[in-house]
Amino acid sequence: MSRLGVFALVLALGLALYGLVASVMGVRRRNALLVESARTSAFSLLAVVVAANGAMLAAILSNDFSIKYVAENSSRATPTFFKVLSLWSADEGSLLLWNLILAGFIAAVAFRFRKRRPETFPLAMAVMYAVSVFYLVLVLGPTRPFATFAGGLAPADGRGPLPLLQNHPLMAAHPPFLYLGFIGMTVPFAFAMAALMQGTLSDRWIRLTRRWSLAAWLFLTVGLVLGALWSYGVLGWGGYWAWDPVENVALLPWLVTTAFLHSVMIQERRGMLKVWNLSLIVGAFALTTFGTFLTRGSILSSVHAFAKSAVGPMYLGFLVLVLLGGFGMIAAQAWRLRSEGRLDSPLSRESAFMGNNLALVGITLIVFLGTIFPLVVEALTNRQVTVGGPYFKESTIPLFLLLLFLMGVGPLLPWRRASPQQVRRRITVPAAAGALTMTGLALSGIRDLAAVAGLGLAAFVGVANVQELVRGVRSFARATGRPSHESLPGAVARNRRLYGGLVAHVGVAIAAVAIIVSSAFAHQIEVTLRPGQRAPFGGFVLRYDGERVVRQPQRTVFIADVTVLRDGRPVGLVHPSLNKYPSSVDPIGTPSIEYGAFRDFYSTVLGFDGGATFRFFLNPGVMWLWAGGAVIAMGGLLAAWPARRRPMIVEPTPDRRELAGVG
């Protein structure tokens, strides 16, 4: 398997280099055959990278401990499910998966443009092949996933995956979705760079990559929500977002891509923000590279960070190349990227979208600075400092509240200019809903001004976007003469992008309610109990019934049984546990969570010493965070879903130059 894997990776590198050279030479020589050869090479590249990943997976499943990666990240006792997950549980394997997904995107682009191709297609393929060359060099150089033990001295058994990575099945989905989102940004970046290199600076590159950008954003959204769910259900600290550096570097490209998806609409409609949109797409791709640089370059130390490796300087060099190349080309072409339109009125959708962009980029800068500040201090002074949650919360809350407000206002405003009467008519109901929400919360005794303002704005956003959904369906019904209840599919099909955005905004409002409520109104206690002892908490009485031990092939589980009583009667049982893995000195906790529509009863055990020390949480509204994330994903999927193509009577046959995309 080791020889097969190395051979497949060497062949993949050769194919990527060939695709890069053939794409560039095809453009320079206007040779359609070279461009077509470069395009079809993408399918061969995907096949051999699949073979390399298959070789590693076969080695893991067959317990081939002659390969160092298998010995360090799997074991005979590891269940098959977690053996499969160990393919991406450490640096070397994760880069194999990274190369597989990247090759998949290159092949998908090659398939998508198999017939009609834009003139930027060959250079976009060249950029994607160049990115693939970099990541293939990583797995053939400093990381070497198929490295074997010298002299054939393979151990009899392996260490097994990191305990945290085999403690919950969500690791099957969380990393791959993030990788899909990170790597998916390569496609819009490649077409943007191709447009700059070719000098074709129309809006066509945006239209070509709209669904690719939406797909990458959708994958990032799902990956972030699954990561929060994994943190909540595995780490046992009672929350879902700790502002951990690796959480932050996953959030950064999502924020910039969200800004891009809004601002490109201004360019498409008004011919504005051309330099800004190119800068956003370069920034989003650079932030994905920055995130992988921090996590795989031995820079960070966190629960998510990968083991130390020698790839840091290579990542840093690639990141510098992306920044200098991307922003350098934008600067060189800036004189040709002048806006065709201008902002007509502050009461317009353009103004709301521009405010949205400023808020999102402001949050990005705050999170970026808070993430890299400890690294800069350590590099300059050799002192370790941390930037905790309070910095991020206090500095981003005003911008998040502004963002919520703009998400409600934006859909209510027309393009170009709105009259005061128009604004008043559309904003009355949403504003009343927000005001009533804040008044009701204040009268109920809530004194947290940020929470009251946030919940009021969330109500405003939800009602405003639902109102626009209803208004659009009614307008379609009037135009077609259909009943309103039959017009929803037709209205959505006519403008999936608009309605997908409105649905996503409703999901954000739901998630905002969950985040605000769970942050402002959660309760917790820490208590040590001996068997039979009780402790009051949140209207309940908690009785510790004792400890039991369950031995599994890969771990030993120490379970604490706790009965939850109300008015002297049992109303629930919770079973937090500590898991002892052979490869770890310290046990890994697993919380026990009783999920509820309005609040979760969350329990975790910290240790056993004659008795047991527990933390208990009452977390209100957390369930709605997952529901909001699902609604956001549904909105993104709706916006990205392709419309049904109308049949064409005549399909002209492209000539060789049109086929090549070099005409």
N, C-alpha and C positions, 0 to 999 in steps of 0.2 A: 504493500500500500504506500509505503514511503517513496519508493522509486516511481510508482505510477503518479502519485500526487506531484512530485517535483517535475516529472516530465510534462504533466498537464499544465503546470504553471509556467514552465519555460516556453511551451508551445503557445500558451495564452499571451505571454509577453511578446513573442514574435508576431502573433496575429495583430495585437494592438499596435505595435510599431508599424506593421505593414499598413493597417487601416489608416493610421495617422499620415504616413508618407503618401499613400495612394490618394487620399482625400485632397491633400495639399497640391500634389502634382496634377491631379485631375482638374483642379481649378486653374492652375497656372498654365497648363497646356490645353485647356478646354477639351479634355478627353473624357467622353462619356463612359467609355469602357473602364477606365481607371476608377471613376467615381462609383460605377456600379459594382466593381470588384471590392472597393472599400466598404460599400453598403452591405454586400452579402457576407463579407468577412465577419460582420457583427454576429451572425448566427453561429459561425464556427467558434468565435470567441466565447459565446455563451455555452456552447456544448463542452468545450474543454474545461471551463471554470466549473461547470456542473460536475464534470468528472473528478476534478480536484476535490471539491467538497464531498462528493460521494466516496472518494478514497479515504478521506479523514473520518467520515461517518462510519464506514465499514471497519476502519481500524478501531474506533471507539467501541462499536457494538461487539466486535470480536475480541476485545481486551488485548489488543496488540500493544503491550507496554514497552516494546522496543522503541516506539516513537515517544519522545519526551513529553509532547503535549498530552498524549493519552495518559501517560503515567502521572502527570501532574494534575489532571483535571477529570479523571474518571477512576473507577475502581470496580472490582468484581461485584461488590455489594450494592453499588449504585443502581437503583431501579432503572429499567430501560427508558422510561419517559425522561428522567433527568440525565441519562447518558446522552440522549439526543440533544438536550439543551446544552450540554457541556461543549457542543460544537462552537458556541459563541460565548462561553463563560469566561474566557480569558483573551488576552490581546491577540495572540496568533490566530486562534480560531475565529474570533470576531472579524479579523481582517479577511479571512477566507470568505465569510458570509458577505462582508462588505463588497468584495470583488464580484461575488455572484450576483448581488442585487444591481451593482453598477453595470455589469455585462447584460443583465436583463433589461435595464432601461435603454442601453444602447441598441439592443436587438429590437426592443419595442419601437424606438424611433425609426430604425431601419425598416421595419415592417409597415409602420404608419405611412411613411413617405415612399412606398415601393412603386407608386405610379406617378402621381403628380408631386413635384418637389419644388419648394421655393429655391431661389437662387442662393440663399444662405445655407442650404442643407449640407453641401460638402464641407464647408468650413466648420459648421456646427458639429458634424461628425468628427472632424479633426480635433476639435476641442475636447469632446467626450473621450476619444481615444487617448488623448494626451493625459487626461485625468486617470484613465484606466492604467496607462503605463506607470504612472507614479505609484498607484496602489499595488500593482503587480511587482514592482521593484521592491516595495516594502516587504512583501511576503517571500521574495526570493533572496533578500539581503539580510537586514537586521533582525527580522522576526522569525523566519524559517519555521513554519508550523510543522514541517515534516522532518525536522532534525531528529536523529537517532542517538542512542547512547554509544559512546566509543567502545570498540571491542565487542560489541554485541552483549554487553552486560546489562540486560534488561531486568528490572525488578519483577518480583513475582506478583505484585499487586500495586495498584496506583493509590494516590492520596484521596481521590474523589474530588468533585467540584467544590468550590467555596461554599461553606454552609448556607450563607444567605441566598445563594443562587439555586439551591436545591430545597429551599424551605417553603416554596409556594409555586403552584403551577402557572402563575401569571408571567413568570420569566419565559414562558413559551411564546408570549405575544408582545410584551412590552418592548424588549430590545429590537426585534425585527420591525415593528411599526416605526420606531424612531429611526432606524437605519433607512427604511423606505422613504421617510420624510427628508432626512438629511441628504441622501443620495439623489432623491428625486429633484432637488434644486439644481442638479447638474444640467438638466435639460434646458430650462429657461436661461440659465447662465450661458450655456453654449451658444444658443441662438442669439442672445444679446451680443456676445463677443463676436460672433460671425457677422452680425449686422454692422458692428463698428469696423471690423476689418475690411468688409466688402464695401463700406460706404453707402449701403442701402438703409438709410436711417428713417424709413417710414414707420408706421405703426404695425407693419405686418408681422414683425417678430413677436409682438404682444399677442396678436390674434392667433398666431401659430402655437404659442406656448401657454395660452390661457388655461386650458384643461390640465396641462402638465403641472402648472403652478398650483392650480386648485387641488390636484391629486396629492402633490407633495405637502401642501398645507393640511389636507385632510389626514394624511398619514401621521404628520406631526401632532395634530390635535388628538387623534386616538392614542398615539404613543404617550403623550403627556398625561392624559386622563388615566390610562392604564398604569403609568408610573405612580401617579398619586394613589390609585387604588392599591397598588403593590405596597407602597410605603405605609398606607393605613392598615393593611391587613397582615403585614409581615413584621415591621420594625418594632411595633409595640409601644410607641411613644404617644399614641393617642391622636396624632394628627396625620395630615396627608401632604403637607408641603412645608419643608423645613428651611427653604432657601439654601439648600446644600449647593456647593459650587457646580456639581454635575447636573443637578436639576436646573440650575440657572443657565448653563450653556446649552441645554436642550430648549429652554424657553426663548432664548435670544433670537434664533432664526425664525421661530414662530411669530414673534412680535413684528419683525421686519417684513416677513412674508405677508402678514395680515395688512400691514400698511401698504405694501405693494398692490395687493388685490383691490384695495380701495382707490389708490391713486391712479392706477392704469385706466380706470373708467373716465377720469378727467381727461387724460391724454386722448383716449379714443373719441370722446365726444367733442372736446374743445381744442385739441392739439396743444395742450399745456403740459408742463412738468416732464418734458422728455429727458432732461439730464437727471432729474430727481428719480425717475423710475429706473433708469439704467443704474444709477448709484444704489438704489434699494436692492436690485437683483444681485449686483456685485457684492453688496454688503451681506445679503442673506447667505450667498454661497461662501463668502469668507468666514462668516460666523459658524457655518457647519464645519469648516476646516479648523477654525479656532477651537471648537468644542472637542473635536477628535484629537487635536494637538494637546489640549489640557489633560484629557482622560487617558491617552495612550503614550504621552511623552514623559511620564514619571513626574508630572508637575503637581498634581493634586493628591491629597490623601483624604479619601472619604469612602463611604460604604460602597459607592459605585465604581471607584477608580480601579483601573486595571493594574496589573503588576508592572514593575519597572521594566523599561525596555530602552533600546538605543535608537528609537525612531524619532525622538523629540526634535533633534536638529533638522531632520529631513522634513518633518511636518512644518517646522518654523520656516524653513526655506521655501516650501511650497506655498505657505500662507503669504509670505512676502511677495512671491511671484504673482499670486492671484491679486493682491492689493495693488502692486505697482502696475501690473499689466492691465487690470480692469480699470482702475481709476485713471491711469495714464492715458489709455485710449479714449476714455470719456473726455478728459481734458483736451486731448488733441482734436476731438471732433466737436467740442462744445460750441464753436462758432456756427456749426451747421445745425445745431439742435435748438434753435430759437423757438419760443412759443408762438403758435399761430393765433392763439386767442388770448384773452385777458379776463381777469376776474371782474364780472359786471356788478356784483352786489354782494354785500356780506350776508344777505338773506337769500342764499342759494345752496344747492346741494354741493357745489364745488367748495364753498367755504367750509361746510361741515366736514367734508372729506379731508380738506387740508388741515383742519383742526384735529381730526382723527389721526392723521399722519404725524403731526407734531407731538401729540400725546403719546402715541406708540413709540416713536423714536426717542422721546424723553424718557420713557420707562426703560427702553433698551439701554440707554446711556447710563442710567442710574444703576441698573442691575449689572451691567458690564463693569463699571467702576468698582462697585462693591465686591465683585468676583475677583478682579485682578489686583485690587489694592493689597491684600495680604501677600500676594506673590511678589509685588514690587518692593514692599517693605522688607521681605525676607531676602530678596536679591541684593538690596542696597545696604541693609544693616545686619543681616544674618539673625534677625529676631523674628519669631513667629507671632503673628497677631491674627485675630479672627474678626470678621464682620458678621454680626449676628442678625437674626430676624428683625429686631427693632429698627435697624437702619433701613432695611428694605421696606418694611411696612410703613414707617412714618414718612419716608420720602416718596413712595409711590402712591399712597392712598389718594392724595389730591388729584393726581393725574388719572388714576383709575376712575374716580368720580367724574372728572371732566369727560373721560372717554365714554362712560355710561350715558351722560347727558347727550353727547353728540350722536351716539347710537340711536337715541330716541328722536332727536331733532332731524338728523340727516334724511331719513326716508320721508319725512313730512314735507320737505322743501323741494320745489321743482328745480330743474336745471336753469342756469343763467340768472334768473331774477324772480323773486316772489313778492307779491304785494302784501302789505300789512294785513289786509282783510283775509287774504288766502292763508297766511300763517295763523292768524287768530282762529279761523274756522277749523283748521286741521289740528291745532295744538290744544284746543279747549278740553276735549275729553281726556287725552293722556295726562295733561297737566292737572286736571281735577283728580284723576286717579292717584297721581303721585302726592298731591297735597293732602288728600284724604288719608292716604297711608301714613304719611308723616304725622298728621294730626292725631290719628288713632294711636300710633305708637307713643307719642308724647303724653297723651291723656292716660295711657296705661302705665305710666311711671318710668318709662325707659329714658335715661338721661345721657346715653352714649350718642353724642351728636353725629359722629361719623357713621354709626350704625343706622340711625334714623334717616340721615341724608341718603345713605347708600340704598336702603330698602325703598325709600320714596322714589329714588331715581330708577331702581330696578322695576318698580311698578310702572313708572312713566315709560320706560323702554319697552316693556312687555306689551302694554296697551297700545302704544304708538305703532309698533310693528304689526300687531294683530289687526289694528284698525286699517293699516295699509293693505294687508292681505285681503281683508273683506272688501275694501274699496276697489281693489283691482279686480276681484272676482265679479263684483256687481257691474263694473264698467264693461267687462267682457260679456256679461249676460245681456246688458243693454245693447251692445254692438251686434251680438249674434242672435238676439231674440230668444235665447234659451232661459230656462229657470235657473236661479242662482245656484241651487244645489247640484245642478248638472254641469255648471260652468267651471267648477274648480279644476278638473283635469285639463280642459282646454286652455284656461288662463295660465296655468302653470307651464304647459307645453309651449305656449307662445313666448314665455320669458322665464325660462328656468333659472337664469342667473339672478334675476330680481327676486323671485320668490324664494330661491335657495338662501339668498342673503337675509331676507326677512325672517325665515325660519331659524337661521343661525343666530340672529340677533335675539330672538325669543329664547333660544337655548342659553345664550350668554346671560340674559336677565334671570333665568332660573338658577344658573350656576352662581351668579352674583348673590342671590338671596341665600343660597346654601352656604357660601363662603362667609358672608357677613354674619348670619345667624350662628353658625358653628364657631366662629372666632370670638364673637362678643358674648355669647350666652352659655358656653360650655362650663361644666363643673367637674372637678376631680378631687380625689383624696388619695393619700398614700397611707397604708395601715399594715401593721404586722399582727397576724392572728395565729393562735394555736388551734388545733382541731377542736371543734365544738364552740369556739368563741364567735361572737357576733359583733358587727359594727354597723351603725346607721349611716345611710348615704342617700341623699336626694329623695326622701320619702320611702326608701326601701330599707330593709335590714339584710345584711349579708352574713351568711353563716358558712364558715370554713369547715368542710366535712372531712378533709384529710387529703393525703397524697397517694398517688398510685404510679407505678412504673410500668411502661410498656416497652418491650425490647423489639426493635425492628432490625432487619438485616444491615441497614446503613446507619442507624442511629439508635440512641436510647432516649425515650421520651418520659419526662417527669411531669405528671399532670396533677394540677390542684383542682379539686372539686369544690365548687362554691354554689350554695343554694341561695337564690334571691327570694326574699319573703316580703309580703306586704300585708299588713293587718294580721300577722301571725300565720299566713297561709303561703305556701310555695307558689311563686308565679314564674319561676324560670330557673335554669341551671346554666352555669358558665364553667368552662374548663380551660383556663389559660395554662400554658405548658412551657417548659424549658427543654430544648433538644440538645443532646450531647452527641457531637459528631467526632469520629476518630481523628480527623484532621484538624480539629480545633480544640484549644485548651479551654476557652470560655464557652459556656452553653449559649445557645441562640434561643431567644424567646419567641413564642407564637401567641399572639393575643386571642382571646375568645370574644366574639362580637355578636351580640343579639341585634340584628338590623331591624329598624322600624321606619315607618313612613315619616314620622316626625322627630324621632330621636333614636340614637344607637346607645345600647348599654355595652360599654367597652371595658374589658378587664385584661390585665396582664400581670404575670407573676415575676418578681425581680429575683427571688432566691428563696432557698429553703435552709433553715437553720433552727431545728426544733419546731418551729412554726413556719409560716410563709409570709413574705412581704409582698403586698399587692399594690397596684395602682388601679383605681376604678375611675371611669369617665362616663359622664352623660353628655353625649355630643348631639345637639339638636340639628336637624336639617341636613345632615351629611348625605343621606340617601338622594336628596335632590341635586347634589353636585354630580353624581353619576348620571342622573336623569338629564340634567342640563347638558352634560358632555355628549350624551347620546343624541339629543336634539341638535346640538351644534354639528355633530358629524352627519346627521341626516340632511341638514341644510347644505353643508358642503358637498355631499353626494348628489343632492338635487341640482345644485348649481353646476357641478362638473359633468352631469349625465348628458351624453350627446343627444341632440335633437334628431328626430327622424329625418333622414335625407329624402328630399323630393326626387323622384326619378327623372333622369335627363333623357330627352328624346335622342340627342346626338352626343356621342362621346368621342371627341376628336382624338386622334392618335398623336401623341407628342413626338416631335422630332428628336434627334439625338441630343442636341444642346438643351432642349427643354427637359428631356429625361434626366440629364445630368445635373440640372439646376445651375448651370453656369452661363446661361444665355444672356 
